[in-house]
Amino acid sequence: MTAHIGNLAGRPPLGLKADKLEPKGLRRSAPMRTKPKPVTRAKANPDYLAQVRALPCVICAGWGLRQLTPTQAHHPIHDRGSQAKRPDDTAIPLCDGHHQGDWDTSKIAVHREPERWRQEYGPDTDFIEMTRDQLGWTGKETA
């Protein structure tokens, strides 16, 4: 397709398909836009999450703090590299104060202040292996 005045890029008008307007020998070899790859979600593991919720908060236990709310399963967010949620078998036990901070606002909540939480306690990914050790989990349970 040749460029016309007002069409310096030589592209067809919006809404028209390029392959219908361009001669067969001049078609582009690759599409102009590619579809994003579908996000593959890790297999859910509700049994593991239930076991995590039965443990005490790793921060309260490790720092000698009083746990005021029930334990929640937290999927680590530090060093993720994307917005995709980590697999269930990486969850760690946190009380509400250290997790969301909805009920117990006396503590640093990882979802409210992730950088301050990291400075105080380190990355939340550091507690994955500790949690697995407490549960006696080897990773072969889901295979």
PyRosetta script that sets phi, psi and omega in degrees:
from pyrosetta import init, pose_from_sequence

init()
pose = pose_from_sequence("MTAHIGNLAGRPPLGLKADKLEPKGLRRSAPMRTKPKPVTRAKANPDYLAQVRALPCVICAGWGLRQLTPTQAHHPIHDRGSQAKRPDDTAIPLCDGHHQGDWDTSKIAVHREPERWRQEYGPDTDFIEMTRDQLGWTGKETA")
pose.set_psi(1, 134.8)
pose.set_omega(1, -179.9)
pose.set_phi(2, -91.6)
pose.set_psi(2, 152.8)
pose.set_omega(2, -179.7)
pose.set_phi(3, -78.6)
pose.set_psi(3, 138.4)
pose.set_omega(3, 176.5)
pose.set_phi(4, -114.3)
pose.set_psi(4, 163.7)
pose.set_omega(4, 177.1)
pose.set_phi(5, -59.2)
pose.set_psi(5, 130.4)
pose.set_omega(5, -177.5)
pose.set_phi(6, 89.7)
pose.set_psi(6, -7.7)
pose.set_omega(6, 179.1)
pose.set_phi(7, -133.0)
pose.set_psi(7, 70.5)
pose.set_omega(7, -175.0)
pose.set_phi(8, -71.7)
pose.set_psi(8, -21.9)
pose.set_omega(8, -179.1)
pose.set_phi(9, -80.7)
pose.set_psi(9, -17.4)
pose.set_omega(9, -178.8)
pose.set_phi(10, 73.7)
pose.set_psi(10, 22.1)
pose.set_omega(10, -179.7)
pose.set_phi(11, -97.1)
pose.set_psi(11, 155.5)
pose.set_omega(11, 178.5)
pose.set_phi(12, -70.2)
pose.set_psi(12, 160.9)
pose.set_omega(12, 177.3)
pose.set_phi(13, -61.1)
pose.set_psi(13, 152.2)
pose.set_omega(13, 178.7)
pose.set_phi(14, -57.9)
pose.set_psi(14, 141.4)
pose.set_omega(14, 178.3)
pose.set_phi(15, 93.7)
pose.set_psi(15, -13.2)
pose.set_omega(15, 178.5)
pose.set_phi(16, -105.8)
pose.set_psi(16, 143.0)
pose.set_omega(16, -178.9)
pose.set_phi(17, -81.1)
pose.set_psi(17, 132.6)
pose.set_omega(17, -176.1)
pose.set_phi(18, -62.4)
pose.set_psi(18, -38.1)
pose.set_omega(18, -175.8)
pose.set_phi(19, -67.9)
pose.set_psi(19, -20.7)
pose.set_omega(19, 178.5)
pose.set_phi(20, -83.0)
pose.set_psi(20, -23.2)
pose.set_omega(20, -176.6)
pose.set_phi(21, -96.3)
pose.set_psi(21, -29.0)
pose.set_omega(21, -177.1)
pose.set_phi(22, -88.3)
pose.set_psi(22, 144.3)
pose.set_omega(22, 174.0)
pose.set_phi(23, -63.0)
pose.set_psi(23, 153.3)
pose.set_omega(23, -174.2)
pose.set_phi(24, -56.1)
pose.set_psi(24, -36.1)
pose.set_omega(24, -177.5)
pose.set_phi(25, -74.1)
pose.set_psi(25, -14.9)
pose.set_omega(25, -175.6)
pose.set_phi(26, -106.8)
pose.set_psi(26, 10.5)
pose.set_omega(26, -179.1)
pose.set_phi(27, -64.9)
pose.set_psi(27, 148.2)
pose.set_omega(27, 177.2)
pose.set_phi(28, -70.6)
pose.set_psi(28, 145.6)
pose.set_omega(28, -178.8)
pose.set_phi(29, -79.3)
pose.set_psi(29, -26.9)
pose.set_omega(29, -179.2)
pose.set_phi(30, -123.3)
pose.set_psi(30, 148.6)
pose.set_omega(30, 178.3)
pose.set_phi(31, -65.5)
pose.set_psi(31, 153.2)
pose.set_omega(31, -178.8)
pose.set_phi(32, -68.0)
pose.set_psi(32, -38.8)
pose.set_omega(32, -179.2)
pose.set_phi(33, -125.6)
pose.set_psi(33, 143.0)
pose.set_omega(33, 176.4)
pose.set_phi(34, -111.5)
pose.set_psi(34, 147.0)
pose.set_omega(34, 177.9)
pose.set_phi(35, -75.1)
pose.set_psi(35, 142.9)
pose.set_omega(35, 177.0)
pose.set_phi(36, -66.7)
pose.set_psi(36, 148.1)
pose.set_omega(36, 178.3)
pose.set_phi(37, -69.0)
pose.set_psi(37, 140.5)
pose.set_omega(37, 179.1)
pose.set_phi(38, -66.5)
pose.set_psi(38, 142.2)
pose.set_omega(38, 179.5)
pose.set_phi(39, -79.0)
pose.set_psi(39, 124.1)
pose.set_omega(39, 178.2)
pose.set_phi(40, -93.5)
pose.set_psi(40, 125.6)
pose.set_omega(40, -177.3)
pose.set_phi(41, -94.4)
pose.set_psi(41, 136.7)
pose.set_omega(41, 178.0)
pose.set_phi(42, -65.3)
pose.set_psi(42, 152.8)
pose.set_omega(42, -179.8)
pose.set_phi(43, -62.9)
pose.set_psi(43, 133.7)
pose.set_omega(43, 179.5)
pose.set_phi(44, -66.7)
pose.set_psi(44, 147.6)
pose.set_omega(44, -179.5)
pose.set_phi(45, -137.6)
pose.set_psi(45, 75.0)
pose.set_omega(45, -176.5)
pose.set_phi(46, -63.0)
pose.set_psi(46, -29.2)
pose.set_omega(46, 178.4)
pose.set_phi(47, -64.7)
pose.set_psi(47, -43.2)
pose.set_omega(47, 178.6)
pose.set_phi(48, -63.2)
pose.set_psi(48, -43.8)
pose.set_omega(48, -179.8)
pose.set_phi(49, -62.7)
pose.set_psi(49, -38.2)
pose.set_omega(49, 178.0)
pose.set_phi(50, -64.3)
pose.set_psi(50, -39.9)
pose.set_omega(50, 178.1)
pose.set_phi(51, -66.2)
pose.set_psi(51, -38.0)
pose.set_omega(51, 178.7)
pose.set_phi(52, -64.3)
pose.set_psi(52, -42.3)
pose.set_omega(52, -179.7)
pose.set_phi(53, -65.6)
pose.set_psi(53, -19.8)
pose.set_omega(53, 179.0)
pose.set_phi(54, -82.4)
pose.set_psi(54, -11.9)
pose.set_omega(54, 179.7)
pose.set_phi(55, -86.1)
pose.set_psi(55, 159.3)
pose.set_omega(55, 173.0)
pose.set_phi(56, -75.0)
pose.set_psi(56, 160.8)
pose.set_omega(56, 176.8)
pose.set_phi(57, -58.3)
pose.set_psi(57, 128.9)
pose.set_omega(57, -177.7)
pose.set_phi(58, -65.6)
pose.set_psi(58, -30.7)
pose.set_omega(58, -179.2)
pose.set_phi(59, -77.3)
pose.set_psi(59, -48.1)
pose.set_omega(59, 178.9)
pose.set_phi(60, -58.8)
pose.set_psi(60, -44.3)
pose.set_omega(60, -179.2)
pose.set_phi(61, -67.2)
pose.set_psi(61, -41.7)
pose.set_omega(61, -176.7)
pose.set_phi(62, -74.5)
pose.set_psi(62, -28.9)
pose.set_omega(62, -177.4)
pose.set_phi(63, -107.0)
pose.set_psi(63, 6.1)
pose.set_omega(63, 176.9)
pose.set_phi(64, 69.3)
pose.set_psi(64, 33.4)
pose.set_omega(64, 179.5)
pose.set_phi(65, -96.9)
pose.set_psi(65, 156.4)
pose.set_omega(65, 178.1)
pose.set_phi(66, -83.9)
pose.set_psi(66, 125.7)
pose.set_omega(66, 178.9)
pose.set_phi(67, -83.5)
pose.set_psi(67, 118.2)
pose.set_omega(67, -175.1)
pose.set_phi(68, -98.0)
pose.set_psi(68, -15.2)
pose.set_omega(68, -176.6)
pose.set_phi(69, -132.0)
pose.set_psi(69, 161.7)
pose.set_omega(69, 178.1)
pose.set_phi(70, -62.0)
pose.set_psi(70, 157.1)
pose.set_omega(70, -179.8)
pose.set_phi(71, -75.7)
pose.set_psi(71, 140.8)
pose.set_omega(71, 175.6)
pose.set_phi(72, -119.1)
pose.set_psi(72, 153.4)
pose.set_omega(72, 176.7)
pose.set_phi(73, -88.7)
pose.set_psi(73, 119.3)
pose.set_omega(73, -178.7)
pose.set_phi(74, -105.8)
pose.set_psi(74, 126.2)
pose.set_omega(74, 173.3)
pose.set_phi(75, -86.8)
pose.set_psi(75, 116.9)
pose.set_omega(75, -174.7)
pose.set_phi(76, -53.1)
pose.set_psi(76, 142.7)
pose.set_omega(76, -178.0)
pose.set_phi(77, -116.2)
pose.set_psi(77, -17.7)
pose.set_omega(77, -178.6)
pose.set_phi(78, -72.5)
pose.set_psi(78, 139.4)
pose.set_omega(78, 176.3)
pose.set_phi(79, 59.3)
pose.set_psi(79, 34.1)
pose.set_omega(79, 179.5)
pose.set_phi(80, -74.9)
pose.set_psi(80, -43.3)
pose.set_omega(80, -178.2)
pose.set_phi(81, 87.3)
pose.set_psi(81, -9.1)
pose.set_omega(81, 177.4)
pose.set_phi(82, -157.9)
pose.set_psi(82, -179.1)
pose.set_omega(82, 178.7)
pose.set_phi(83, -91.1)
pose.set_psi(83, -1.5)
pose.set_omega(83, -179.1)
pose.set_phi(84, -67.6)
pose.set_psi(84, 136.7)
pose.set_omega(84, 179.7)
pose.set_phi(85, -72.5)
pose.set_psi(85, 140.7)
pose.set_omega(85, 178.0)
pose.set_phi(86, -69.5)
pose.set_psi(86, 160.1)
pose.set_omega(86, 178.9)
pose.set_phi(87, -61.0)
pose.set_psi(87, 155.2)
pose.set_omega(87, -179.3)
pose.set_phi(88, -59.3)
pose.set_psi(88, -32.2)
pose.set_omega(88, -176.5)
pose.set_phi(89, -77.9)
pose.set_psi(89, 11.0)
pose.set_omega(89, 172.3)
pose.set_phi(90, -112.0)
pose.set_psi(90, 3.3)
pose.set_omega(90, -177.4)
pose.set_phi(91, -66.0)
pose.set_psi(91, 149.2)
pose.set_omega(91, 178.2)
pose.set_phi(92, -124.5)
pose.set_psi(92, 153.4)
pose.set_omega(92, -179.0)
pose.set_phi(93, -84.3)
pose.set_psi(93, 123.9)
pose.set_omega(93, 175.8)
pose.set_phi(94, -134.2)
pose.set_psi(94, 144.7)
pose.set_omega(94, 172.5)
pose.set_phi(95, -75.2)
pose.set_psi(95, 169.5)
pose.set_omega(95, -179.7)
pose.set_phi(96, -59.9)
pose.set_psi(96, -37.4)
pose.set_omega(96, -178.9)
pose.set_phi(97, -62.1)
pose.set_psi(97, -35.4)
pose.set_omega(97, 179.2)
pose.set_phi(98, -94.3)
pose.set_psi(98, -9.2)
pose.set_omega(98, -178.6)
pose.set_phi(99, -101.0)
pose.set_psi(99, -80.6)
pose.set_omega(99, -176.6)
pose.set_phi(100, -98.4)
pose.set_psi(100, -32.1)
pose.set_omega(100, -178.0)
pose.set_phi(101, 74.2)
pose.set_psi(101, 26.7)
pose.set_omega(101, -179.9)
pose.set_phi(102, -76.6)
pose.set_psi(102, -42.7)
pose.set_omega(102, -176.3)
pose.set_phi(103, -103.7)
pose.set_psi(103, -42.4)
pose.set_omega(103, -178.4)
pose.set_phi(104, -105.0)
pose.set_psi(104, 101.1)
pose.set_omega(104, -178.2)
pose.set_phi(105, -96.6)
pose.set_psi(105, 9.7)
pose.set_omega(105, -178.8)
pose.set_phi(106, -82.8)
pose.set_psi(106, -5.8)
pose.set_omega(106, -176.1)
pose.set_phi(107, -121.0)
pose.set_psi(107, 171.0)
pose.set_omega(107, 177.1)
pose.set_phi(108, -86.2)
pose.set_psi(108, 116.7)
pose.set_omega(108, -179.7)
pose.set_phi(109, -92.2)
pose.set_psi(109, 131.1)
pose.set_omega(109, -176.0)
pose.set_phi(110, -62.8)
pose.set_psi(110, -33.8)
pose.set_omega(110, -179.5)
pose.set_phi(111, -81.8)
pose.set_psi(111, -18.8)
pose.set_omega(111, 177.9)
pose.set_phi(112, -90.3)
pose.set_psi(112, -40.3)
pose.set_omega(112, -177.7)
pose.set_phi(113, -135.9)
pose.set_psi(113, 71.5)
pose.set_omega(113, -174.1)
pose.set_phi(114, -61.5)
pose.set_psi(114, -37.8)
pose.set_omega(114, -178.7)
pose.set_phi(115, -72.9)
pose.set_psi(115, -39.7)
pose.set_omega(115, 177.3)
pose.set_phi(116, -65.5)
pose.set_psi(116, -39.9)
pose.set_omega(116, 177.5)
pose.set_phi(117, -60.0)
pose.set_psi(117, -44.5)
pose.set_omega(117, -179.2)
pose.set_phi(118, -63.6)
pose.set_psi(118, -41.0)
pose.set_omega(118, 179.3)
pose.set_phi(119, -65.0)
pose.set_psi(119, -37.4)
pose.set_omega(119, -176.9)
pose.set_phi(120, -78.1)
pose.set_psi(120, -44.0)
pose.set_omega(120, -171.4)
pose.set_phi(121, -116.6)
pose.set_psi(121, -11.0)
pose.set_omega(121, -174.7)
pose.set_phi(122, 93.3)
pose.set_psi(122, 174.9)
pose.set_omega(122, -179.9)
pose.set_phi(123, -64.6)
pose.set_psi(123, 142.3)
pose.set_omega(123, -178.3)
pose.set_phi(124, -65.9)
pose.set_psi(124, -18.3)
pose.set_omega(124, 177.7)
pose.set_phi(125, -68.7)
pose.set_psi(125, -20.0)
pose.set_omega(125, 179.2)
pose.set_phi(126, -66.6)
pose.set_psi(126, -17.0)
pose.set_omega(126, -175.5)
pose.set_phi(127, -97.8)
pose.set_psi(127, 0.2)
pose.set_omega(127, -179.0)
pose.set_phi(128, -65.3)
pose.set_psi(128, -51.6)
pose.set_omega(128, -177.4)
pose.set_phi(129, -65.7)
pose.set_psi(129, -36.5)
pose.set_omega(129, 177.8)
pose.set_phi(130, -61.6)
pose.set_psi(130, -42.6)
pose.set_omega(130, 179.3)
pose.set_phi(131, -65.1)
pose.set_psi(131, -44.2)
pose.set_omega(131, 179.0)
pose.set_phi(132, -62.5)
pose.set_psi(132, -39.0)
pose.set_omega(132, 178.1)
pose.set_phi(133, -64.4)
pose.set_psi(133, -42.5)
pose.set_omega(133, 179.2)
pose.set_phi(134, -61.5)
pose.set_psi(134, -34.2)
pose.set_omega(134, -179.2)
pose.set_phi(135, -87.5)
pose.set_psi(135, -8.6)
pose.set_omega(135, -175.9)
pose.set_phi(136, 67.1)
pose.set_psi(136, 32.2)
pose.set_omega(136, -175.4)
pose.set_phi(137, -94.7)
pose.set_psi(137, 130.3)
pose.set_omega(137, -177.3)
pose.set_phi(138, -107.7)
pose.set_psi(138, -14.7)
pose.set_omega(138, -178.0)
pose.set_phi(139, 100.2)
pose.set_psi(139, -12.9)
pose.set_omega(139, -179.8)
pose.set_phi(140, -83.3)
pose.set_psi(140, -8.1)
pose.set_omega(140, -175.7)
pose.set_phi(141, -67.1)
pose.set_psi(141, -28.6)
pose.set_omega(141, -176.9)
pose.set_phi(142, -96.6)
pose.set_psi(142, -7.9)
pose.set_omega(142, -177.4)
pose.set_phi(143, -76.0)
pose.dump_pdb("model.pdb")
